[in-house]
Amino acid sequence: KIPFDFDPNFDTFWISPDGSKILLGKSGRNIFLFFLQSDDFLSTGEIQSLPYLFLPRNTQVRKVLWSNRDSIAILAGSIEHGEQKTGIFTLDLTSGSGEYVFKRSGEEGVIDLALSPDYKTVAVLREDSIVLRSYADWTDLLTVDIKSPMHALWRTNDSLIVAGKYYSA
């Protein structure tokens, strides 16, 4: 159960790979993390401060990546002064401290993200390239120059399909 009315016209949700957590997107800009428990009707568990992300009014969630190691990346986009703007927010649930915080990366100009099937590599699509990064720490592994990529799909852990404005590879 969630503490809000769910409106399928405006609200979305993402379930963790292990099924124990949910990210709830209210109206596309308010993001809440909840831990799911099947016996919460009788539970008197501990008080816990859960992370919350409030995006500006002109910003929408475009993509959520959630690894099997409980690391979350959110690609959000907006239009500012007639131009597309993007930002990436990350949340690491592996710390074990119980204090979870969404962190914004300084990276902008991201078109799309694609996570490999083994959750180890993320493809970051930019206007003129694709950057392959380690998903654990976001360090660059490889940069491939490609003009106007639009979408990427991992076939295997070592094979990536890219669809672009001018060609697909």
Steps between C-alpha positions, in 0.01 A plus 500: 500500500615852428412811701350685200214455258649364179382669179604283202463801268778695670681271745760231427696248701811288469560182701851399607645189332458302824141624552565647846486872414296737286568842354175691469478793260212732587400722207836432333704722730470384861704183551466295819678181607308246709606166643242230435407258776231237467425498873497876563149494649639356824850642481611759751836549326740784558437858390687563180565811293459405136642692202282734300582685180300808403564600139420850368160550337636483145694176561387143435659161565612351168664178614574302816783245520504270803781249537486172690745659750240767592658789319250730327558755223224734386517697175282810523435752228352845457471784253667826600490803271396274212789256547499143628681461834571175681638395834592171663414423861643197681402317816715229657311269736801280577654719771307325777495819707127554448567860392429513129533814288442572132813657350505704181790446266637805324450331166270663246412439137414132544251368247445151640645235732517122454611251765671176396331167589765428766444848655871580475511747209284796407488654154462877522374644172604855421446714189827393336611187685422205721698468820519157661542529876532275799157511665649450847706821503420676166862492380550517123590172330469590132377787283366434152442794265162464331290778353156551661430170679141479622459159669719213610419140589739243640485166313752339735742633761749573219271597213304824466247593230477874429222673305575852388357778285720409206579130538484202734788280607 
